[in-house]
Amino acid sequence: MYCIRRLTVITGLLFATLVQAQAPAGRQPPEPPLPLLFREAWKPTPTPTAVLLSQSMVANPDLLVTVYGPVAPDLNSANGEPHVWTGMCKPACGVTLKIKDSYADLSGKAHITWKSRTSGFHQIRPMVKLADGTTLVGNFADENDFEYRLVDFHLATVRWLVLDTATLTTKGTLLPAVDLGKVDEVGFVDLTPGSGHGFGGYSSLGFIEVYGRAVPRK
């Protein structure tokens, strides 16, 4: 009898604990994580041969690439994985991707994950082109000269400047607010001239993943 009473008490305590752990009535459940909108890992190149980045080297058939700047960055597989390398870019270069049949809603908890490495004080910054044609560069700056690493950041935490795509220079001051609900292109830009081959100064970006929602193009 004692064992039965003891078991009943323990069961009651466990049930009370579970009830207390439940969210209070009326509280909204947490938002589910945003889905992967697209991933681009580039097509492999014969190591150590490098090629200029172009549409033919895009692995995802749903994506279109745009290169900004007078000199396209290289694509090579020197580290065993394809990566975009900006060492020959002068004065700068940017790379964006767009989904053929939809815009990207990058509002809310949308985020980007990429694999990157830099050298010589170079920085990789997010770059977006809105549906109205405005192109922006973010104040988030990825800088790491030790080894390739994964970087993840939320776009809601980024402040933006207008980017002149003809000269790849910033214009004006930081914008107070930006609506990322309809983004035409998203990618990255390195605003510093490359120093040529070697470890003088460059940015290197492997795969890129964008998490958000698709908005049909009309």
C-alpha positions in Angstrom: 0.0 0.0 0.0 2.9 2.4 0.9 4.5 1.8 -2.5 1.2 2.5 -4.3 0.7 5.7 -2.4 4.3 6.8 -3.0 3.9 6.1 -6.7 0.7 8.1 -6.8 2.4 11.1 -5.2 5.3 10.9 -7.6 3.0 10.7 -10.6 1.0 13.7 -9.3 4.2 15.7 -8.9 5.4 14.9 -12.4 2.0 15.9 -13.9 2.0 19.2 -12.0 5.5 19.9 -13.3 4.4 19.2 -16.9 1.4 21.5 -16.5 3.6 24.3 -15.2 6.0 23.9 -18.0 3.3 24.4 -20.6 2.9 27.8 -22.2 0.3 30.0 -20.5 -3.1 30.1 -22.1 -3.3 32.6 -25.0 0.4 32.8 -25.7 1.2 32.3 -29.4 3.5 29.4 -30.2 6.9 30.3 -31.5 7.3 30.9 -35.2 8.7 28.0 -37.1 12.2 28.6 -38.7 12.1 30.0 -42.2 12.7 27.4 -45.0 15.7 27.2 -47.2 14.9 29.5 -50.1 17.9 28.4 -52.2 21.5 27.1 -51.9 24.3 27.6 -54.4 27.6 25.7 -54.1 28.9 26.3 -57.7 30.1 23.8 -60.2 33.5 22.2 -59.5 36.5 23.3 -61.6 39.6 21.2 -62.4 42.0 22.0 -59.6 44.0 24.3 -59.6 42.5 25.7 -62.8 40.4 28.8 -62.3 37.7 30.2 -64.5 35.9 33.4 -64.6 32.5 33.2 -62.7 29.6 33.0 -65.2 26.2 31.5 -65.5 27.7 28.3 -66.8 29.3 27.7 -63.4 26.0 28.0 -61.4 25.0 24.6 -60.0 21.4 25.4 -59.1 19.3 25.4 -62.2 16.7 27.7 -60.6 19.2 30.6 -60.2 20.6 33.4 -62.3 23.9 35.0 -61.4 24.9 38.7 -61.9 28.4 39.9 -61.6 29.0 43.6 -60.7 32.3 45.3 -61.5 34.6 45.5 -64.5 36.4 42.3 -63.7 34.6 39.1 -62.8 35.9 37.1 -59.8 37.5 33.7 -60.3 35.9 30.4 -59.5 38.3 27.7 -58.4 38.5 24.5 -56.4 41.9 25.0 -54.8 40.7 24.0 -51.3 38.8 21.0 -52.5 35.5 22.9 -52.9 34.4 25.5 -55.5 34.7 29.0 -54.2 34.4 32.5 -55.6 37.8 34.4 -55.3 38.1 38.2 -55.6 41.9 38.6 -55.8 41.8 39.8 -59.4 38.9 42.2 -58.9 39.7 45.9 -59.4 38.4 48.2 -58.1 35.8 45.8 -56.6 33.3 43.2 -57.5 29.9 41.9 -56.3 28.0 38.7 -57.0 24.2 38.2 -56.7 21.8 35.4 -57.4 18.1 35.6 -58.3 15.4 32.9 -58.4 14.0 32.7 -61.9 10.3 32.6 -61.0 10.1 34.4 -57.7 11.3 37.3 -55.6 12.7 36.6 -52.1 11.0 37.8 -49.0 13.9 38.4 -46.7 12.0 40.2 -43.9 11.5 39.0 -40.4 13.9 36.2 -39.4 15.3 35.7 -42.8 19.0 34.8 -42.7 22.0 33.9 -44.8 24.6 31.2 -44.2 27.9 31.1 -46.2 31.3 29.6 -46.1 34.1 32.2 -46.3 37.6 33.3 -45.8 39.4 36.7 -46.4 42.9 38.0 -46.5 44.5 41.4 -46.3 41.7 43.3 -44.4 39.2 42.4 -47.0 35.5 42.1 -45.9 32.5 40.3 -47.4 29.3 42.2 -47.1 25.7 41.3 -48.0 24.3 42.9 -51.2 20.7 43.0 -52.2 18.8 44.4 -55.2 15.2 45.3 -54.4 12.3 44.8 -56.8 12.3 48.5 -57.6 15.9 48.4 -58.8 17.5 49.9 -55.7 20.8 48.1 -54.8 22.0 48.1 -51.2 25.1 47.0 -49.3 25.0 46.0 -45.6 27.1 47.1 -42.7 27.6 43.5 -41.7 31.2 42.7 -42.5 32.7 39.2 -42.5 36.4 39.2 -42.1 38.5 36.1 -41.2 42.0 35.3 -42.5 42.6 32.1 -40.5 40.6 29.4 -42.3 37.3 28.8 -44.0 34.4 29.0 -41.6 30.6 29.0 -41.6 29.0 32.4 -41.0 25.3 32.9 -40.4 23.5 36.3 -39.9 20.0 37.7 -39.8 19.2 40.4 -42.3 17.0 42.2 -39.9 20.1 43.1 -37.9 21.8 44.7 -40.9 21.9 48.4 -41.7 22.0 49.4 -45.4 23.6 52.0 -47.7 22.7 52.6 -51.3 25.2 51.0 -53.6 26.1 52.5 -57.1 26.5 49.4 -59.2 28.4 51.2 -61.9 31.3 52.2 -59.6 30.6 49.9 -56.6 30.7 52.8 -54.2 28.3 53.7 -51.4 26.0 56.7 -51.5 24.5 58.8 -48.8 24.0 57.7 -45.2 22.7 54.6 -43.5 19.0 54.2 -44.3 16.6 54.3 -41.3 14.6 51.4 -42.6 14.5 49.0 -45.5 11.7 46.8 -46.7 13.1 43.4 -47.6 9.7 41.9 -48.4 10.5 41.7 -52.2 14.1 41.2 -53.1 15.1 40.6 -56.7 18.8 39.6 -56.1 20.8 38.7 -53.1 24.5 38.0 -52.7 27.7 39.6 -51.6 30.2 42.3 -52.4 33.9 43.0 -51.6 34.5 46.7 -51.8 38.3 46.5 -51.6 40.5 46.0 -54.7 42.1 42.6 -55.0 45.9 42.4 -54.8 46.4 39.7 -57.4 47.5 36.1 -56.9 48.7 35.1 -53.5 47.8 36.1 -49.9 47.9 39.9 -50.3 44.2 40.7 -50.3 41.1 38.9 -51.4 37.7 37.5 -50.3 36.8 33.8 -50.9 33.2 32.5 -50.7 32.2 28.9 -51.0 28.5 28.0 -50.8 25.7 30.4 -49.9 22.3 29.5 -48.4 19.4 32.0 -48.2 16.5 31.3 -45.8 13.3 33.2 -46.4 10.0 32.9 -48.4 9.4 33.0 -52.1 7.2 35.7 -53.6 5.9 34.9 -57.1 7.0 37.3 -59.9 4.0 38.9 -61.7 
